[in-house]
Amino acid sequence: MDTLPIIYRAYELYKKIIEINAGLEKRWRYSLGISLEQTILQLLQEIIMAKHAPKNLKPTYLLRALGNQEIAVLKLRLFLELSIAHETKISQCQAILSEIGRMLGGWLKSLGAS
C-alpha cells in the first residue's frame, strides 16, 4: 500500500513532537505536550480516513484535518510564547505543519471543495 506524502509528513511531525515532549518539564508534558500529541494523532487519523473514504466523503475528513492542523499551529505558538521548548525544534514543527496545511488545501481544491 502506498503512503501518501502528507501521511509521511504528519508521521514525521508526530515523531518530532514526541521527541520535544520527552524533554519538557513534567508540568508541561502532561498538559500542553500530551494535548499537542493528541491533536497531531487526530490530524493523522483524519488524513488516513480521507485517503480511504469515497470521493464524496473526502472533503469532510480533510476539513477536520485542517481544523486539527490549525489547532496544532496555535499550540506550537503557545510553546514558543511560554518558552517551554527549544525554539529551533518548534520552528521545524511549524514548517512541517505549514506544509501539511498547503497539502490539505491542494487536496481539497482538487476535489472541487473550498
C-alpha positions in Angstrom: 0.0 0.0 0.0 1.3 3.4 -0.9 1.9 6.0 1.7 0.8 9.5 0.7 3.5 12.2 1.2 1.1 14.0 3.5 0.8 11.0 5.7 4.6 10.6 5.8 5.0 14.3 6.8 2.3 14.0 9.5 4.1 10.9 10.9 7.4 12.7 10.9 5.8 15.6 12.7 4.4 13.2 15.3 7.9 11.8 15.9 9.3 15.3 16.4 6.5 16.2 18.9 7.2 13.0 20.9 10.9 14.0 21.0 10.0 17.5 22.2 7.7 16.2 24.8 10.3 13.9 26.2 12.4 17.0 27.2 9.5 19.0 28.7 9.1 19.7 32.4 6.5 17.4 34.0 4.1 20.3 34.4 4.0 20.9 30.6 4.5 17.4 29.4 1.2 16.2 30.9 -0.8 19.2 29.9 0.2 21.0 26.7 2.5 18.3 25.5 0.0 15.5 25.6 -2.7 17.7 24.2 -0.4 18.5 21.2 0.4 14.9 20.6 -3.4 14.0 20.6 -4.1 16.8 18.1 -1.4 15.5 15.8 -2.7 12.0 16.1 -6.2 13.3 15.2 -4.8 15.1 12.2 -3.1 11.9 11.1 -6.3 9.9 11.6 -8.4 12.3 9.5 -5.8 12.2 6.7 -5.8 8.4 6.7 -9.6 8.3 6.8 -9.7 10.8 3.8 -7.3 8.5 1.9 -9.7 5.6 2.2 -13.0 7.4 2.0 -15.2 7.5 -1.0 -14.7 10.7 -3.0 -17.9 12.4 -1.8 -16.8 12.0 1.9 -13.2 13.0 1.5 -13.8 16.8 1.9 -15.4 16.2 5.4 -12.3 14.4 6.6 -10.0 16.9 5.0 -11.8 19.8 6.7 -11.5 18.1 10.0 -7.8 17.6 9.3 -7.4 21.3 8.5 -9.1 22.1 11.8 -6.6 19.9 13.7 -3.7 21.4 11.8 -4.8 24.9 12.8 -5.2 23.9 16.4 -1.7 22.4 16.4 -0.3 25.6 15.0 -1.8 27.5 17.9 -0.5 25.1 20.5 3.0 25.3 19.0 2.8 29.1 19.1 2.0 28.7 22.8 5.1 26.5 23.2 7.1 29.4 21.8 5.4 32.1 23.8 5.9 30.2 27.1 9.5 29.3 26.1 9.0 25.7 27.2 10.8 24.0 24.3 13.7 24.7 22.1 12.8 27.4 19.5 14.6 25.6 16.6 12.6 22.4 17.1 9.4 24.3 17.4 10.2 26.2 14.2 10.9 22.9 12.4 7.5 21.6 13.5 5.8 24.8 12.4 7.3 24.4 9.0 6.0 20.9 8.7 2.6 21.9 9.8 2.6 24.7 7.3 3.5 22.2 4.5 0.7 19.8 5.7 -1.7 22.7 5.5 -0.7 23.5 1.9 -1.1 19.8 1.0 -4.5 19.6 2.6 -5.6 22.8 0.8 -4.4 21.4 -2.5 -6.2 18.1 -1.9 -9.4 19.9 -1.1 -9.1 22.1 -4.2 -8.5 19.0 -6.4 -11.8 17.6 -5.1 -13.7 20.8 -6.0 -14.3 21.8 -2.4 -13.3 25.1 -1.0 
